[in-house]
Amino acid sequence: MNKRVVIALGGNALGKDIDEQKVAVAKTAQVIVDLAQQGLEIVITHGNGPQVGMIQDAMDNVVVRYKIYKQVPLPSSIAMSQGYIGIDLQNAIKYELRRRNMDTKVSTILSQVEVDKNDPAFQHPTKPIGRFMTKEEAEINEAHGIPCMEDAGRGYRIVVASPMPKRIRELETIKTLLAAGHIVIACGGGGMPVIEENGKLSGVNAVVDKDNVSCLLAQNLDADRLVILTAVEHAALNYRKENQVWLSDISVEEAKKYVAEGHFAPGSMLPKVEASIRFAESKPGRRSLITLLDKASDGLAGKTGTVITL
């Protein structure tokens, strides 16, 4: 098995609230440490959709209730979510390592991800965040200028811009920790989106897709595998239809064909497949895997999941 792996955790690995998160990360830690025991170098990224939405709602409610406070920008809420998800995940992994008498270190890096201020995504918000809403709730938000969209048949969510990541500003720190033998948690929630002007970084109102930044991170770290963990064991053609077909080993060319045919839902499986394609085609020998958290080890061993290769 190849050695350096970037693992992108989906929402099912984190839970939807504080209590669920404690339970979920304990299970997630077991999977991560199983892989560490195999000698893999591991960098973990994670989503933050429900969490950042909860934080932003709380911050907005404080501003409404107490006029002395000012609006908290979305990038600051993303940084908060990186911290509180990261520390729970970090501590759960440390506990599992200690339980197995392993002395591996674990570090969480609050990460800023540079984007292009002229990215067309800012004109077309597509990234769902926060809790699921009814159609009626979404219509009320829309009436107040807050864009919403239906998300994969599960309800409606607020949407924000999702520009492509261009540069991970803490990359050298991540490399240093990885070289020192740490399991590294980085680019949580896609990273805090920033632009650089005159040498100064400023946050922007957006969310970078965690699968896109995971692909960029994996390329920059010269990883062997990009593993995207989600709620299904395989990506599928005709998902949830009578003629559904689960995908196993496919080529980059085949994956691009399926994307063009519209088989993958935007905001759900599509960014996972597109990120997997970009990583797999970026260098010969690189492999992308999409599968369930519980199946990560089997997927890396070639026993399950959707594997995309050049």
N, C-alpha and C positions, 0 to 999 in steps of 0.2 A: 504494500500500500504506500502511495506517495505521502510525503511527510507534512507539508505545510498546507493548512486548511483554513479557509474563512467560512464561518458558519453564520448564516443569517436566520435569526429566530423570528418566527411569526407570532401573532397574538396569542395563539393557543399555548405557547410556551411561557406566557407571562400572566395570564389571567386578566380579568376586567376591572378589578378593584384591589385595594390593599390586601384584604384577606385572601382573595383568590390568588393574588400574586405570590404570597408566601408559600402557598401550597404548590403552585405551578412551578416556581423556580427550584423548589426542592427536587421535583421530578426531573426538571431540565438539567440540574446539576449532575444527577446520576448519569445521564446520557453523555454530558460533556466529559466527565471524569472517566467513563468507560473508554472514550476516544483518547484521552490523555494517557491512559494506561497502555495504549497501543503504540505510544511513542510519537504521537502526532503533535506538531506545533499548531496551536489553536488561537485564532482571533475570532471573537464573537461580536456580531452586530445584532441589533434588535429593532423591532418596530416600537411605536408608541402611540398609535392612533387613539385608542380609548383614553390612555393616560394623559396625553397632551390636551385632548379635548376637555377632560375633567378639570385639569389645572387652569386652562384658559377660561372656562366657565366660572370657576371659583374666583379667579382674579377679576373678571368682568363684574361679577356680583358685588365684590368688595367696592369697586369703583362706583357702582350705582348706589350702594347703601351709604358709603362714607365719602363725601365730596372732597375730603382732604387728600384722597389718594388719586394718582394718575393711572391711566391705562397702561397695563403691562403688555408689551409687544409679544407676539407669538414666538419669536426666537428665544426670548427669555423663558417662556413656558417650556420650550423644547429643552433648554439647558436644565431646567428643574426636573423634567422627566428623565433625562439622562442620569441625573444624580440619584434619584430615588429608585429607579429601576436598576441602575448599575450596582448600587450598594446591596440591594437584596440579592441580586444574582451573584455578585462577588462573594458575599458571605455564605450563600448556599453552596457555591462551588468549594470554598475554603473548608466548610464543614465536611463535605463529602470527601475531599482530599485527605483531611485529617483522620476521618473515619477509616480510610484505607491505608493509613500510615504513609502517605505521599507528601513530600516536602515542596511541591510545586507552588510557586507564588502566583497570585491573581491580582491584576490591577485594572481599574476602570479609568478611562481617559475621557474627560469632557471634550468633545470634538467639534471643531468648526469646519464647515465645508463651504468652500468658495464656489459661487455661481456667477453666471453672466447676468448683469443687470438688464441686458437687452434680450434675454431669453424669451422667445415668444410665449412660453408657458405662463408668464405673468399676465398675458391678455386672455388666457383661456384656463381658468382654474379647473383642475381635474382630480386632485388628491383628496379623498375622503378622510376626515378626522372626527374624533369625538364619538358620542353615543349614537345608536340608531334611533331614528325618529319615525313617527307616522307621516303619511302624506300631508295631513292637515298641519302638523307642526312645521314641516318643510315649507309649505306654502306661506306660513306666517313669516318665517325667516326670509324667504324670497321677497316678500312685500317690504321688508326692511333693508333690502339690498344685500342680504347674506346669501350667497349662492349655495344651493344644495343639489344633490343628485341621488338617484336610486343606486344602491350598492349591492350588486350580485344577488338580487332577489331577497335580501335580508332586511330591507327598510331603506330609509333615507338618511343621509349624513351631510353635514356641512362640507364644502369643498374649498380648498385653497390652491394656489399655484404650486406646481411641482417642477421647478427648473432642473436641468441636468447638472450633476456635480462636476466641477472642473478640477478642483484641487483640495486635498485633505490637509488642512493646515498643521495638524499635529502628527503628520506621517512619520517624521524622524523620531519622535518620542515613542510611537508605537513600534517602530523598527528596533529601537534600543531595548525596549522591554521584552520584545519577542526574542531578540538575540540573547538576552539574559535568562531565558527560560520561563518567562511569565506566560500564563494564559491571560490574554488581553481582551478587555471589553471596550469597544470603541464605536464611534459613529452611531450612537444610539438614536433611534428615531430618524435616521438619515443624516444626523449631524445638525448642528445649529447653522442655518444658511446665512452666509455673509457675502458681502461684496467688498472689494478693496478699492479705496480711492485715496490717492496721495499717501500711500503707506499705512492707512488706517482701515481697520476692519469694522464694518457696520452690519448689524443684523437686518434681514429683509423678511417681509411678511410672506412666508412660504414654508413648505415642508418638502425636503428632498426625499425621494422614494428610497427606502432602506435597501431595496434590492439593487437599485442603480448604484448607490454609494458602495454597497458590498462588492459589486463587480469592479468598480474603480479601485477599491482598497485591495482586493485580491490581485489585480494586475500590478499595482504599485509594490506589493509585497512579494511579487513573483511566486504566488501560491500555486500549488499543484491542483487543488480542487476548490471550487466554490460550491457550498452546500446550502441550499435554500429550503428551510424547513417550514412546512405549511400544514393545512388541515386535511390534506389528502395524501395518499401514498404515491400517486402518480398524477401527472397532468393528463388531460383527456381531450379527445376530439368529441364534439357534440355532447358536452358535459350536461348531465342530468336529463338527457333525452333517451328515447328508446334505443337509438343506434349509437349510444356512447361507446367509445373505444379507449381503453387505458393505454398510455404510451410508455414504452420501456426504453430501449436503447435506440436513439435516433441521431441522425447527423444534423449538423448546422443547416445544411441545405433543406432537409426535410422540415426542420423546425421553422425556418423562414417561410416555407410554403404554407404551413399550417397557420402561422401568424397572418399572412396575407389573405387567407381564406376566412379569417375572423373567428377562429375556434376558441380564443381565450378572452375572458372578460376583462375590459379595462378596469384598472384600480384593484384587480384581484390577481388572476393568474397571468394576464398579459405582461405586466412588468417583470414578473419572475422569469418567464420564458425569454423575454427580450434581453434581460440582464444575463441570463445563462448563455444565450447565443453569443453576446459580445465577449464574454469571458472565454468561452470555448474556442472562438475563432481568433483570439488575440495572440495565441502562440501554440505551435504544435505540442501535443501531449497534455494540454490542459483539458480538464473535464468538469462539467457542471452537473449537479445532482439536485433534483427536486423531489422531496419525499416528506413523510411524517417524521416528527420528532422521535418517536419510538423506533423508527426504522433507520435512523441515521447510520448506525454501525453496519447494518445489513446493506444499506445503500452504498456505502463506501467500499464494501466488499463485493459489490456488483451483483447482489442478490435481489434487489428490488429498486423501486423508484424510477423516475424518468431521468436518464443519463443522456446528456447532449455532448457530442464530441465533433471535432473537425473532420 
